[in-house]
Amino acid sequence: MNKMFKVKLTLKKDKYSKYIEAVKPEISETFGRSRIRLEEDNTSIYIIINAPDTSSLRASVSSVTRVLNIVRKIMEEDVW
């Protein structure tokens, strides 16, 4: 049996829901060998990343956070 590695990123829904909507097509799919899914409850949005090894996990976490950071910077500049 292969061990899977998992990271769960938690974001405040009232602050980050617009950012998540903007990047949902990018992050709600497979990144290399990692699988990414979104979940939410009343107060939080969860980005859950499962990967077969730590290298894949690190790369996926880096990709997701980079995309979110870019969207945050664009939205804060109010260029839209």
Buried (B, 14 or more C-beta within 10 A) or exposed (E): EEEEBEBEBEBEBEEBEEBBEBBEEBBEEEBEBBBBEBEEEEEBBBBBBBBBBEEBBBBBBEBBEEBBEBBBEEEEEEEE
